[in-house]
Amino acid sequence: MWAQAFFFWIFAAMLVGSALAVILARNPVHSVLFLILAFVSASGLFVLMGAEFLAMMLIVVYVGAVAVLFLFVVMLLDVDFAQLKQGFVQYLPIGGLIALCVGAELWFVTSNWVRAPNAAAAASPSGTLANTRALGLVIYTRYVYFFEAAGLILLTAMVGAIVLTLRHKVGVKRQSIEAQVARTPATAVEIRKVASRAGI
């Protein structure tokens, strides 16, 4: 019991601290990194409560989405990486400390899963399903159409974000399907009369 309380205070303190750092950081790249740390800390809290589904969703969905958000921030704001690399040595101790904290959290979660893989199922009342299995049965039976509609909305949002951030470089040859379809023999072929034994 003392171990759960100890790690609860560690995860909670890191979650609050990283959330404040997300707001107070002036560099958008640093804000994204602190946001990832906040998600990892929140997933640790969910594991301590026995909600392993929410913990894995935070890691798989939100951290993956933050990586995409990081890409779009770089594409939209044109972050100068040369300026960021100048302070690499200065922020190396803080980055190493954050990496150690994230690694310790992941080790704690995985070690608990190896020691007691059925701990989350045992935390649920007797005679009931584990929360992951219960959510799966509900989502893919009763709410399957809403789930598919949410997937289509997210797909549309992703395509819109890609279209908004797409930039064409000048001087790069690209395929134009409209020009290829509109070609005629008169525009595609040029006939020249060349004299005998003379070049073009």
C-alpha positions, 0 to 999 in steps of 0.5 A: 500500500505504501508503494502505491501512495509513494508512486501516486505522489510522484506521478501527481507531482510530475503531472502538475509540474509538467502541466504548468511547464506546458503553459509557462514554456515559451518554446512550442517544442518544449511545451509539446515535450512537457505535454508528453510527460504530463500524459505519461504521468497521467497514465501512471495514475490510471494504472494505479487506479486499475484503469489500464485501458485509459492508461494505454489510450493515453500512451498510444493515442494521445502521445502519438497525436502529440507527435503529429502535433509536433510535426504540424507545429514545426510546419506551421511556425517554421521553428529555427532548429539552428537556434534550438541546437545552440542551447542543447548543452544548456538544457541537457541536464533537465532533458536527462532528468525528464528522460529518467523520470519517464523511464522510471514510470514506464519501468514501474508500470511494466514491472507491475504488469509482469508481477501481477498481470491480472491485478486490474481484473482483480480490482473489478468487483467479483463476477464482472468483466475487466474494464477493457473487455467491458468497454470493448463489448459496449463500444463494438456492439451498442455504439459501433456506428458512433465509433465509426462516425468518430473515426470518419470525423478524425480522418477528415480532420487529418486530411484537412490538416495535411492540406492546410500545411502542405507547401509546394516548393518552387522549382520542383517538377510535379505531376499534373493529372489535369494537364496529362488528361487534357493533352491532344496529339497536336500538343503532345507531338511536334513534327519537324522536317529535318534535312538529310544528314543534318541534325536538329 
